[in-house]
Amino acid sequence: MEPIDYEAWEVDLPSGRARHASGFTVTVEGDVRDPSAVAPADYPAGLSYAEQARLLRYGMEALASAPEGQGRSQRVPQQTSRARQAEEKARLFAERKDRPERPKLSLKKPRS
């Protein structure tokens, strides 16, 4: 296998995706400098785990260091379907009328 150029990235900030010349892609959710989720895909065959980690690290660096004019300010974080479902469940639970009353925790000393 020929050596990999770890610097050969195409960055698409509006979608939060970076694609390497080898076909490997890394997609992030949330802020590219502090993502809430990272999804690597399509590693080239024959890479060791250390080389895979290095490729992922360089991809994250390529996303984080992309110039401002390349779309960082317009980036709208996308929410996964799992996150949307969890949010919806939490909202429905919070709005339930039959939820149990819980005692309130207070750090104040009771008055005597």
C-alpha positions as CSV (number, residue, x, y, z in Angstrom):
1,M,0.0,0.0,0.0
2,E,1.3,3.4,-0.9
3,P,1.8,6.1,1.8
4,I,-1.2,8.2,2.6
5,D,-1.1,12.0,2.3
6,Y,-2.9,12.9,5.5
7,E,-3.2,16.6,4.4
8,A,-5.4,15.9,1.3
9,W,-8.9,16.9,2.5
10,E,-12.0,18.4,0.9
11,V,-14.0,20.2,3.6
12,D,-17.7,21.0,3.4
13,L,-18.5,23.0,6.5
14,P,-22.2,23.6,5.9
15,S,-22.8,19.8,6.1
16,G,-20.1,19.2,8.7
17,R,-18.2,16.8,6.5
18,A,-14.6,16.3,5.4
19,R,-13.6,13.8,2.7
20,H,-10.1,12.5,2.3
21,A,-8.6,11.7,-1.1
22,S,-8.7,8.0,-0.2
23,G,-12.5,8.1,0.1
24,F,-12.6,8.2,3.9
25,T,-15.2,10.7,5.3
26,V,-15.7,12.2,8.7
27,T,-19.0,13.8,9.6
28,V,-19.6,15.9,12.7
29,E,-22.7,17.1,14.5
30,G,-22.7,20.4,16.3
31,D,-19.8,22.8,16.4
32,V,-16.8,21.5,14.3
33,R,-14.4,22.6,17.1
34,D,-16.4,20.9,19.8
35,P,-18.7,18.3,18.1
36,S,-21.5,16.5,19.9
37,A,-21.0,13.5,17.6
38,V,-18.4,12.2,15.1
39,A,-19.1,9.6,12.4
40,P,-16.1,8.3,10.6
41,A,-16.9,6.1,7.5
42,D,-15.2,4.3,4.6
43,Y,-11.7,3.8,6.0
44,P,-9.3,2.6,3.2
45,A,-8.6,-1.2,3.4
46,G,-5.4,-2.3,5.0
47,L,-4.9,0.6,7.4
48,S,-3.7,-0.2,10.9
49,Y,-5.7,1.1,13.9
50,A,-3.0,3.7,14.5
51,E,-3.2,4.9,10.9
52,Q,-7.1,5.0,11.1
53,A,-6.8,7.1,14.3
54,R,-4.3,9.4,12.6
55,L,-6.5,9.8,9.6
56,L,-9.5,10.7,11.8
57,R,-7.4,13.2,13.8
58,Y,-6.2,14.9,10.6
59,G,-9.8,15.0,9.3
60,M,-11.0,16.7,12.6
61,E,-8.2,19.2,12.3
62,A,-9.1,19.9,8.7
63,L,-12.7,20.7,9.8
64,A,-11.7,22.8,12.8
65,S,-9.1,24.8,10.9
66,A,-11.3,25.5,7.8
67,P,-11.4,29.2,7.0
68,E,-14.3,31.3,8.2
69,G,-15.4,32.1,4.6
70,Q,-15.9,28.4,4.0
71,G,-19.2,28.4,5.8
72,R,-18.5,28.1,9.5
73,S,-20.7,31.1,10.3
74,Q,-23.7,29.7,8.3
75,R,-23.4,26.2,9.7
76,V,-26.6,25.1,11.3
77,P,-26.1,22.1,13.6
78,Q,-28.1,19.1,12.5
79,Q,-29.9,16.9,15.0
80,T,-29.9,13.2,14.6
81,S,-33.2,11.3,14.6
82,R,-32.1,9.6,17.8
83,A,-31.5,13.0,19.5
84,R,-34.9,14.3,18.3
85,Q,-36.7,11.2,19.6
86,A,-34.9,11.5,23.0
87,E,-35.9,15.2,23.2
88,E,-39.5,14.5,22.3
89,K,-39.7,11.7,25.0
90,A,-38.2,14.1,27.6
91,R,-40.7,16.8,26.7
92,L,-43.6,14.4,26.8
93,F,-42.5,13.1,30.2
94,A,-42.0,16.6,31.6
95,E,-45.6,17.5,30.5
96,R,-47.3,14.4,32.0
97,K,-50.0,15.2,34.4
98,D,-49.7,11.9,36.3
99,R,-46.0,12.1,37.0
100,P,-45.1,11.5,40.7
101,E,-44.4,14.4,43.0
102,R,-40.8,14.5,44.2
103,P,-39.6,16.0,47.4
104,K,-37.7,19.3,46.9
105,L,-34.1,19.4,47.8
106,S,-33.1,22.4,49.8
107,L,-29.8,23.4,51.3
108,K,-31.6,25.9,53.7
109,K,-31.8,24.9,57.4
110,P,-35.3,24.3,58.6
111,R,-36.6,27.0,60.9
112,S,-37.2,26.0,64.4
